[in-house]
Amino acid sequence: MKATEQRRALKCAIEASRTVGSLLRKNQFSAKKVDSSTQHDIKLALDVRSQRIIEKQLRQAFPGVAILGEEGISGDPQAPQRWVVDPIDGTVNFTYGIPHACVSIALQEKAGAGRADYEDGYNTLLGVVYDPFCDELWTALRGEKARLNNRPIQVSSRRKLTEAIVSIGFAKTHENLEATLPYFLELVHNVRKIRIMGSAALALTYVASGRFDAYIERGIRLWDIAAGGLILQCAGGRFSPEEISEDYAYCMISSNKALHRQLRIP
């Protein structure tokens, strides 16, 4: 995709994220209609509604591009280009009235013969993460500086794990929970603080902004990390997703780069 088209796509993704962000703000204190609920996850009717809004805006501007989202797939997910969408990342937080959730939109392209970010052969061209509750908009175009509300950002310079704030996520399956808990107990004694915030996309952008120094999770989905992963890379950090057996699922370490070798996937 040409540079001019990428910039047009970025503008479109920003507009879509702000549209849905406005909807989330309006519904922040409203009763939430739950479509399904499990021990560690909640699906809202608003998740589906939000993705449909995003799909409509993206499809109007780029009718030939597939859409791979948490709430469904439109088109061929192995097409030359695909949008990767999480309409509400942090749904459990949002459901409980915790104002820590966001909209995440990325555009990916098949890498061809070159090295790809992801094992299914795709690179992320652009990423948008919008937190409507703090009105914070992170953006990145591949090869350019990451930005927060249009100001360039960069990762922290901390090199000692003992001084680091590390975010850790606990994925939904019993297997992932059992694998992560021992590492959590090990890590908590070796870092300044651990934070468990409930939004993968925001954890990645917080590392990109220097607020956190690293973020680790086992069993995270592509739509949770595609946009934030590029934003982190464009802010000077390191993002290392490793594909696992579930569809579009990854184990991941992300960091300010200096701390990367001191961390591991649970």
Protein Blocks (a to p, Z undefined) as FASTA:
>chain_A
ZZklmmmmmmmmmmmmmmmmmmmmmmmmgccddfbdcfkbccdfklmmmmmmmmmmmmmm
mmmbccddfkbcedjfkbfbdcdddfbghklmmmnopacdcddddddddekjmccfbfno
pacfbdcdddfklopacdddehiacdeehiacdddfbfbfklpccdddddfbfklmmmmm
mmmmmmmmmcfbdcdehpaklmmmmmmnomambdcdehiafklmmmmmmmmmmnopacdd
dddfbehiacddddehlmmmmpccZZ
